[in-house]
């Protein structure tokens, strides 16, 4: 059971890191002064959001939603970790 918990915890942490990159890109897409590579990650997030039907939601709201989702996934990954 401990091995399953470690694997699930590791997967959740990796998922949280991927969501964190998308969140950072979403916030960078709001600014014209952000680096190009970071705005490119934001355009990837925008394309994924439009594919999910979130195209009509404002960018700032999507970025905040992603930030909350990222912190929830990271917290769940830390909670599940065996002690």
C-alpha positions as CSV (number, residue, x, y, z in Angstrom):
1,X,0.0,0.0,0.0
2,X,2.9,2.4,0.7
3,X,4.3,1.9,-2.8
4,X,1.0,2.8,-4.3
5,X,0.8,5.9,-2.2
6,X,4.3,6.9,-3.2
7,X,3.5,6.4,-6.9
8,X,0.3,8.4,-6.6
9,X,2.0,11.1,-4.7
10,X,4.8,11.3,-7.3
11,X,2.2,11.5,-10.2
12,X,0.3,14.2,-8.5
13,X,3.5,16.3,-7.9
14,X,4.4,15.9,-11.6
15,X,0.9,16.9,-12.6
16,X,1.1,19.9,-10.3
17,X,4.4,21.0,-11.9
18,X,2.9,20.8,-15.3
19,X,-0.1,22.8,-14.1
20,X,2.3,25.3,-12.6
21,X,4.0,25.8,-15.9
22,X,0.6,26.3,-17.6
23,X,-0.4,28.8,-14.9
24,X,2.8,30.8,-15.2
25,X,2.2,30.9,-19.0
26,X,-1.4,32.0,-18.5
27,X,-0.3,34.9,-16.3
28,X,2.6,35.7,-18.8
29,X,0.1,35.9,-21.7
30,X,-1.6,38.8,-19.9
31,X,1.6,41.0,-20.1
32,X,3.2,42.2,-23.3
33,X,6.6,42.5,-21.5
34,X,6.9,38.8,-20.7
35,X,9.5,36.7,-22.5
36,X,8.4,35.1,-25.7
37,X,9.0,31.5,-24.6
38,X,6.7,32.2,-21.6
39,X,4.0,33.8,-23.7
40,X,4.3,30.7,-25.9
41,X,3.4,28.5,-23.0
42,X,0.4,30.9,-22.4
43,X,-0.7,30.4,-26.0
44,X,-0.5,26.6,-25.4
45,X,-2.8,27.1,-22.3
46,X,-5.1,29.2,-24.4
47,X,-5.4,26.5,-27.1
48,X,-6.0,23.9,-24.5
49,X,-8.7,26.0,-22.8
50,X,-10.5,26.7,-26.1
51,X,-10.4,22.9,-26.7
52,X,-12.1,22.4,-23.4
53,X,-14.8,25.1,-24.1
54,X,-13.3,27.8,-21.9
55,X,-12.6,30.2,-24.7
56,X,-15.2,32.7,-23.6
57,X,-13.9,32.9,-20.0
58,X,-11.5,35.9,-19.5
59,X,-7.8,35.1,-19.4
60,X,-7.3,36.4,-15.9
61,X,-10.1,34.2,-14.6
62,X,-8.6,31.2,-16.3
63,X,-5.2,32.0,-14.8
64,X,-6.6,32.3,-11.3
65,X,-8.6,29.1,-11.7
66,X,-5.4,27.3,-12.9
67,X,-3.6,28.7,-9.8
68,X,-6.2,27.3,-7.5
69,X,-6.3,24.0,-9.2
70,X,-2.5,23.8,-9.1
71,X,-2.3,24.4,-5.4
72,X,-5.1,21.9,-4.8
73,X,-3.3,19.2,-6.7
74,X,0.0,20.0,-5.0
75,X,-1.7,19.8,-1.6
76,X,-3.3,16.5,-2.4
77,X,0.1,15.1,-3.5
78,X,1.6,16.2,-0.2
79,X,-1.3,14.8,1.8
80,X,-1.2,11.4,0.2
81,X,2.6,11.0,0.6
82,X,3.3,8.2,3.1
83,X,4.8,9.3,6.4
